[in-house]
Amino acid sequence: MEAFLKSCCRAVKENRGSGFHVVLGNEACDLDSMVCALTYAYLLSQTSGEDRQVVPLLNIRQVEFPLRSDSVFLLQQLHLSSDLLLFRDQLDLQDLNRAGRLRLTLVDHNVLPSSDSDLEGAVVQVIDHHLLERRPSPTCPVTVEMVGSCATLVTERIIKEAPQILDLQVAHMLYAAVLLDCVNMSPSAGKVTLQDSRVFAELQLRFPDLPKKEDLFQRLQDAKFSVSGLSTEQMLMKDMKALTGSLNVAISVLYITLQDFLQGAELEAELSAFCLKFGFDFLVLMTISFSESQQPVRELAVFSHSHTCRQQVAVYLEQARSPTLMLCPIRSPHPHISAYQQGNTLASRKKLLPLVKDYLSERDRVCFHGDEEEEESRFPPTPMNSLVDGCPLDGGGGPPRLSAQELQDSFSRMADSDL
């Protein structure tokens, strides 16, 4: 694996030849996504026989990787340097695609976000375990199976097509990804399937020197849930997926109790600054923590300075039936954050994401037919002006930088007509 990753780094640095076959994980870049990108690219490099360099690409900027603390921990355990990884800001996929030098395999997701829609023609294969959203195509084989971990599907491919590459290091990667995604292989968590269990047992059988299940899970979990020293922005970015369209939304998983997260006196100002910086209209926050008996505890919050937006999203999620989230409102110390206990602890972000997409689609349909809609129901778009990072005015002659509190006040004034 190390020699393969070094060859990938060299190839990207030289950027010559007929192009690249990129194995791309999802935008959250969690441990499962990273492992699937690395190991499936390794498999393709040994079996595809194509003249393009196969490279795994992590779908985040390099500077964001330290926030994936469980992935950092796993690489340390495997004695693999993060310097051997390739990130989204190190390879220009759009430029390669325009030059006809790109093929894409998607792992741990089956559709590209709208920001990458121009790359759709380069997608030649998909392996995923999320709800199928991709339209069928004769030129793009799709494997989507609702297992607990995408690494389960990649492991099956490796065992079937190239078992010789499955050494202890590669097996450890896959074993860790399945274990973490399937919550210690516990049926009560509602994630593990028989298919996951069979693959996990096969890895244990082939490699008896793999770490003990309970010990590895606890260490991965401790690393994943560590938010020590992180700012609010870093906590939001640590495990985030974004949806773009007529409204832009970030769905972040927070590894902290909602009560603790809501304690910050400047929290609304910090969330306002985050939305302004990245162009989000609202945020959906899912927290995950564990009780003393190690049972999962889930909570949910919706943030927006638009009262209409926040209320519409909250009501839609309260009334959702597929799945039902079993939301129970709880007190929020912040007027622009609606907070809930989530009774259905089996409903992870994987289940929430389609609900938010459905809400956005339904809203777009209403707006499309909606000249008869009241003006009150149309909440203002996210302000995009000289306060945004990277604006030309930032360089010198523009307005002074605003504090987080001033940003919040600015948001509040813009939303006054909505309250």
C-alpha positions as CSV (number, residue, x, y, z in Angstrom):
1,M,0.0,0.0,0.0
2,E,2.8,2.5,0.9
3,A,4.6,1.9,-2.4
4,F,1.3,2.4,-4.3
5,L,0.5,5.7,-2.5
6,K,4.0,7.0,-3.2
7,S,3.6,6.2,-6.9
8,C,0.3,8.1,-6.9
9,C,1.9,11.2,-5.3
10,R,4.7,11.1,-8.0
11,A,2.2,10.7,-10.8
12,V,0.1,13.7,-9.6
13,K,3.1,15.8,-9.2
14,E,4.3,15.1,-12.7
15,N,0.8,15.1,-14.2
16,R,1.8,13.5,-17.5
17,G,0.5,10.7,-19.7
18,S,-3.0,9.9,-20.7
19,G,-4.6,10.9,-17.5
20,F,-6.0,9.6,-14.2
21,H,-8.6,7.1,-13.0
22,V,-9.6,8.8,-9.7
23,V,-11.4,6.9,-7.0
24,L,-13.3,9.6,-5.1
25,G,-14.9,9.3,-1.7
26,N,-17.7,11.4,-0.4
27,E,-17.5,15.0,0.8
28,A,-17.8,14.1,4.5
29,C,-14.5,12.1,4.1
30,D,-15.2,10.0,7.1
31,L,-13.1,6.9,7.9
32,D,-15.2,4.6,5.8
33,S,-14.9,6.9,2.8
34,M,-11.2,7.3,3.2
35,V,-10.5,3.6,3.5
36,C,-12.7,2.7,0.5
37,A,-11.0,5.3,-1.7
38,L,-7.5,4.0,-0.7
39,T,-8.2,0.3,-0.9
40,Y,-10.4,0.2,-4.0
41,A,-7.9,2.4,-5.9
42,Y,-5.2,-0.1,-4.8
43,L,-7.4,-3.0,-6.1
44,L,-7.9,-1.2,-9.5
45,S,-4.2,-0.5,-9.8
46,Q,-3.6,-4.2,-9.6
47,T,-6.4,-5.5,-11.8
48,S,-7.7,-2.9,-14.3
49,G,-4.9,-3.1,-16.8
50,E,-5.6,0.5,-18.0
51,D,-2.9,2.9,-19.1
52,R,-4.2,5.7,-16.8
53,Q,-2.7,6.1,-13.3
54,V,-5.3,5.0,-10.7
55,V,-5.2,7.4,-7.7
56,P,-7.4,7.6,-4.5
57,L,-8.6,11.2,-3.8
58,L,-10.0,12.4,-0.5
59,N,-12.8,14.7,-1.1
60,I,-11.7,17.5,1.2
61,R,-9.0,20.1,1.3
62,Q,-5.7,19.0,2.8
63,V,-6.0,21.5,5.6
64,E,-9.2,19.8,6.8
65,F,-7.8,16.3,7.3
66,P,-6.5,16.8,10.9
67,L,-10.2,17.3,11.9
68,R,-10.8,13.6,10.9
69,S,-9.2,12.5,14.1
70,D,-10.3,8.8,13.8
71,S,-8.8,8.6,10.4
72,V,-5.6,10.3,11.6
73,F,-5.5,7.7,14.5
74,L,-5.9,4.8,12.1
75,L,-3.1,5.9,9.8
76,Q,-0.8,6.2,12.8
77,Q,-1.7,2.7,13.8
78,L,-0.9,1.5,10.3
79,H,2.4,3.5,10.2
80,L,1.2,5.3,7.1
81,S,2.0,9.0,6.8
82,S,-0.8,11.4,5.9
83,D,1.8,13.0,3.5
84,L,1.0,10.0,1.2
85,L,-2.6,11.0,0.8
86,L,-4.0,13.1,-2.0
87,F,-6.7,15.7,-1.4
88,R,-9.2,17.5,-3.5
89,D,-7.2,20.7,-3.7
90,Q,-4.1,18.8,-5.0
91,L,-5.7,17.6,-8.3
92,D,-7.9,19.8,-10.6
93,L,-10.6,17.3,-11.7
94,Q,-12.4,19.9,-13.8
95,D,-9.2,20.7,-15.7
96,L,-8.5,17.0,-16.3
97,N,-12.1,16.4,-17.4
98,R,-12.0,19.3,-19.9
99,A,-8.8,17.8,-21.3
100,G,-10.4,14.3,-21.6
101,R,-8.0,12.9,-19.1
102,L,-10.3,11.8,-16.3
103,R,-12.2,8.7,-15.3
104,L,-14.1,8.7,-12.0
105,T,-15.1,5.9,-9.7
106,L,-17.3,7.0,-6.8
107,V,-17.1,5.1,-3.5
108,D,-19.4,5.7,-0.5
109,H,-21.7,7.9,-2.5
110,N,-23.5,7.5,-5.7
111,V,-24.2,11.0,-7.0
112,L,-22.0,14.0,-7.3
113,P,-23.0,17.3,-5.7
114,S,-24.3,20.0,-8.0
115,S,-20.9,21.8,-7.7
116,D,-19.4,18.8,-9.5
117,S,-22.2,18.2,-12.0
118,D,-19.8,18.9,-14.9
119,L,-17.9,15.7,-13.9
120,E,-20.8,13.4,-14.4
121,G,-19.7,12.3,-17.8
122,A,-16.4,11.0,-16.4
123,V,-18.1,8.6,-13.9
124,V,-17.5,5.0,-14.9
125,Q,-18.3,3.1,-11.8
126,V,-20.1,3.4,-8.4
127,I,-19.8,1.4,-5.2
128,D,-22.0,2.6,-2.4
129,H,-24.3,1.8,0.6
130,H,-26.6,4.8,0.6
131,L,-30.0,5.3,-0.9
132,L,-29.7,5.0,-4.7
133,E,-30.2,8.4,-6.4
134,R,-28.2,7.8,-9.5
135,R,-30.0,7.3,-12.9
136,P,-29.1,4.0,-14.5
137,S,-26.6,4.1,-17.4
138,P,-25.2,1.4,-19.6
139,T,-21.7,3.0,-19.4
140,C,-21.5,3.1,-15.6
141,P,-21.9,-0.1,-13.5
142,V,-23.5,0.7,-10.2
143,T,-23.3,-1.4,-7.0
144,V,-25.5,-0.1,-4.2
145,E,-26.3,-2.4,-1.3
146,M,-27.7,-1.2,2.0
147,V,-25.0,-2.6,4.2
148,G,-23.6,-0.9,7.3
149,S,-20.3,0.0,5.7
150,C,-19.2,0.6,2.2
151,A,-15.9,-1.1,3.2
152,T,-17.9,-4.4,3.3
153,L,-18.5,-4.1,-0.4
154,V,-14.9,-3.2,-1.2
155,T,-13.6,-6.1,0.9
156,E,-15.9,-8.5,-1.0
157,R,-14.4,-7.2,-4.3
158,I,-10.8,-7.6,-3.1
159,I,-11.4,-11.2,-1.9
160,K,-13.0,-12.1,-5.1
161,E,-10.8,-10.3,-7.6
162,A,-7.3,-9.9,-6.0
163,P,-7.0,-11.7,-2.6
164,Q,-3.2,-11.4,-2.9
165,I,-3.3,-7.7,-2.1
166,L,-5.1,-8.3,1.2
167,D,-2.2,-8.2,3.6
168,L,-2.4,-7.4,7.3
169,Q,-2.2,-3.6,6.7
170,V,-5.0,-3.5,4.1
171,A,-7.1,-5.9,6.2
172,H,-6.6,-3.7,9.3
173,M,-7.9,-0.7,7.3
174,L,-11.0,-2.5,6.1
175,Y,-11.6,-4.2,9.5
176,A,-11.5,-0.8,11.3
177,A,-13.9,0.8,8.8
178,V,-16.5,-1.9,9.1
179,L,-16.2,-2.0,12.8
180,L,-16.7,1.7,13.3
181,D,-19.5,2.1,10.8
182,C,-21.3,-0.9,12.2
183,V,-20.9,0.4,15.8
184,N,-18.9,-2.4,17.2
185,M,-21.0,-4.9,15.2
186,S,-23.8,-4.4,17.7
187,P,-27.2,-5.4,16.3
188,S,-28.9,-3.0,18.8
189,A,-27.3,0.0,17.0
190,G,-29.3,-0.9,13.9
191,K,-26.4,-0.6,11.4
192,V,-24.8,-4.0,11.0
193,T,-26.2,-6.5,8.4
194,L,-25.5,-10.2,7.9
195,Q,-23.3,-9.2,5.0
196,D,-21.2,-6.9,7.2
197,S,-20.9,-9.7,9.8
198,R,-19.8,-12.3,7.2
199,V,-17.1,-10.0,5.8
200,F,-15.9,-9.0,9.3
201,A,-15.6,-12.7,10.4
202,E,-13.7,-13.5,7.2
203,L,-11.2,-10.8,7.9
204,Q,-10.8,-12.1,11.5
205,L,-10.3,-15.7,10.2
206,R,-7.7,-14.7,7.6
207,F,-5.8,-12.4,10.0
208,P,-5.9,-13.6,13.6
209,D,-3.4,-10.9,14.5
210,L,-5.9,-8.1,13.9
211,P,-6.6,-6.0,17.1
212,K,-9.3,-7.2,19.5
213,K,-12.6,-5.9,18.3
214,E,-13.7,-4.1,21.6
215,D,-10.3,-2.5,22.1
216,L,-10.0,-1.1,18.5
217,F,-13.6,0.2,18.5
218,Q,-13.1,2.0,21.8
219,R,-9.9,3.7,20.6
220,L,-11.4,4.6,17.2
221,Q,-14.5,6.0,19.0
222,D,-12.5,8.0,21.5
223,A,-10.5,9.5,18.6
224,K,-13.6,10.2,16.5
225,F,-15.5,11.9,19.4
226,S,-12.6,14.1,20.5
227,V,-13.5,17.7,20.0
228,S,-10.8,19.0,22.5
229,G,-9.5,22.4,21.3
230,L,-11.8,22.7,18.3
231,S,-13.5,25.9,17.4
232,T,-17.2,26.0,16.5
233,E,-16.3,26.2,12.8
234,Q,-14.0,23.2,13.1
235,M,-16.6,21.1,14.9
236,L,-19.1,21.9,12.1
237,M,-16.5,21.0,9.5
238,K,-15.3,17.8,11.2
239,D,-18.2,15.7,9.7
240,M,-20.3,17.8,7.4
241,K,-22.2,17.2,4.2
242,A,-23.6,20.1,2.1
243,L,-26.6,20.3,-0.2
244,T,-26.7,23.0,-2.8
245,G,-29.6,24.4,-4.8
246,S,-32.1,27.2,-4.4
247,L,-31.2,26.9,-0.8
248,N,-27.8,25.8,0.5
249,V,-27.7,23.7,3.7
250,A,-25.0,22.1,5.8
251,I,-25.8,18.9,7.8
252,S,-23.1,18.5,10.5
253,V,-22.7,15.6,12.9
254,L,-21.4,16.9,16.3
255,Y,-19.7,14.6,18.7
256,I,-20.9,16.4,21.8
257,T,-24.2,16.6,23.6
258,L,-26.5,19.3,22.3
259,Q,-26.7,20.8,25.8
260,D,-23.0,21.3,25.9
261,F,-22.9,22.7,22.3
262,L,-25.6,25.3,23.1
263,Q,-23.8,26.6,26.1
264,G,-21.6,29.0,24.1
265,A,-22.6,32.6,24.7
266,E,-21.3,33.6,21.2
267,L,-22.8,30.5,19.5
268,E,-25.3,32.3,17.3
269,A,-22.7,34.8,16.2
270,E,-20.3,31.9,15.3
271,L,-23.0,30.0,13.4
272,S,-23.9,33.3,11.5
273,A,-20.3,33.8,10.6
274,F,-20.0,30.2,9.4
275,C,-23.1,30.5,7.2
276,L,-21.9,33.8,5.8
277,K,-18.4,32.4,5.1
278,F,-19.6,29.3,3.3
279,G,-22.9,30.5,1.8
280,F,-25.4,28.4,3.8
281,D,-29.0,29.4,4.3
282,F,-29.5,27.1,7.2
283,L,-27.8,24.4,9.3
284,V,-29.0,21.1,10.5
285,L,-27.0,19.8,13.4
286,M,-27.1,16.2,14.6
287,T,-25.4,15.3,17.9
288,I,-24.4,11.8,18.9
289,S,-23.2,10.9,22.4
290,F,-23.5,7.8,24.6
291,S,-25.2,7.2,27.9
292,E,-23.5,5.6,30.9
293,S,-24.8,2.2,29.6
294,Q,-23.2,3.0,26.2
295,Q,-26.5,3.5,24.5
296,P,-26.5,6.1,21.7
297,V,-28.2,9.4,22.4
298,R,-29.1,11.6,19.4
299,E,-30.3,15.2,19.4
300,L,-31.0,17.6,16.5
301,A,-31.1,21.3,16.0
302,V,-32.0,23.7,13.2
303,F,-30.3,27.1,12.9
304,S,-31.4,29.9,10.6
305,H,-31.9,33.7,11.1
306,S,-35.0,33.3,9.0
307,H,-37.9,32.4,11.2
308,T,-39.9,31.0,8.2
309,C,-37.0,28.9,7.0
310,R,-36.3,27.5,10.5
311,Q,-40.0,26.8,11.2
312,Q,-40.6,25.1,7.8
313,V,-37.6,22.8,8.1
314,A,-38.4,22.0,11.7
315,V,-42.0,21.1,11.0
316,Y,-41.0,19.0,8.0
317,L,-38.6,17.0,10.1
318,E,-41.1,16.7,13.0
319,Q,-43.7,15.3,10.6
320,A,-41.4,13.0,8.6
321,R,-42.5,9.4,8.4
322,S,-39.9,7.6,6.4
323,P,-38.3,7.3,8.8
324,T,-39.9,9.0,11.7
325,L,-37.3,10.9,13.8
326,M,-39.5,11.0,16.9
327,L,-38.5,14.6,17.7
328,C,-39.4,16.1,21.0
329,P,-38.8,19.9,21.4
330,I,-36.4,21.0,24.1
331,R,-35.5,24.4,25.4
332,S,-32.9,26.3,23.4
333,P,-31.2,29.3,25.0
334,H,-30.8,30.8,21.5
335,P,-33.8,32.4,19.6
336,H,-32.6,31.3,16.2
337,I,-31.9,27.6,17.1
338,S,-34.7,25.1,17.3
339,A,-33.6,22.1,19.4
340,Y,-34.9,18.5,19.8
341,Q,-34.3,15.2,21.5
342,Q,-34.4,12.5,18.8
343,G,-36.3,9.5,20.0
344,N,-35.3,7.3,17.0
345,T,-31.7,6.7,17.8
346,L,-31.3,4.5,14.7
347,A,-31.9,7.4,12.4
348,S,-28.4,8.6,11.5
349,R,-27.5,11.3,9.0
350,K,-27.6,8.6,6.4
351,K,-31.4,8.5,7.0
352,L,-31.8,12.3,7.6
353,L,-30.1,13.3,4.3
354,P,-32.9,12.1,2.0
355,L,-35.5,13.9,4.2
356,V,-33.7,17.2,3.8
357,K,-33.3,16.6,0.1
358,D,-37.1,15.9,-0.1
359,Y,-37.8,19.1,1.8
360,L,-35.7,21.1,-0.6
361,S,-37.4,19.5,-3.6
362,E,-40.9,20.1,-2.3
363,R,-40.1,23.7,-1.5
364,D,-38.7,24.2,-5.0
365,R,-41.9,22.8,-6.5
366,V,-44.1,25.1,-4.4
367,C,-41.9,28.1,-5.3
368,F,-42.0,27.2,-9.0
369,H,-45.8,27.2,-9.0
370,G,-46.0,29.9,-6.3
371,D,-46.9,33.3,-7.5
372,E,-49.9,32.9,-5.3
373,E,-47.6,32.3,-2.3
374,E,-47.5,35.0,0.4
375,E,-44.3,37.1,0.3
376,E,-43.8,36.2,4.0
377,S,-43.1,32.6,3.1
378,R,-40.1,33.6,0.9
379,F,-37.1,33.9,3.2
380,P,-34.2,36.0,2.1
381,P,-31.2,34.3,0.4
382,T,-27.9,34.1,2.2
383,P,-26.2,37.5,1.9
384,M,-23.1,37.3,-0.4
385,N,-21.2,40.5,-0.2
386,S,-17.8,42.0,0.8
387,L,-17.9,40.2,4.1
388,V,-17.2,36.9,2.4
389,D,-13.7,35.6,2.6
390,G,-11.8,36.0,-0.6
391,C,-13.8,39.0,-1.8
392,P,-11.7,41.5,-3.8
393,L,-12.6,44.1,-1.2
394,D,-10.8,42.2,1.5
395,G,-7.4,43.2,0.1
396,G,-7.3,46.7,1.3
397,G,-9.7,49.4,0.3
398,G,-12.8,47.6,1.4
399,P,-14.8,47.9,4.7
400,P,-13.2,46.9,8.0
401,R,-13.5,43.3,9.2
402,L,-16.6,42.7,11.4
403,S,-16.6,40.8,14.7
404,A,-18.7,37.7,15.1
405,Q,-21.2,39.7,17.2
406,E,-21.4,42.3,14.5
407,L,-22.1,39.6,12.0
408,Q,-24.9,38.3,14.1
409,D,-26.4,41.7,14.5
410,S,-26.2,42.2,10.7
411,F,-28.0,38.9,10.2
412,S,-30.7,39.8,12.7
413,R,-31.4,43.1,11.0
414,M,-31.7,41.4,7.6
415,A,-34.2,38.9,9.0
416,D,-36.3,41.4,11.0
417,S,-39.1,41.3,8.5
418,D,-39.3,37.6,8.9
419,L,-39.7,37.5,12.7
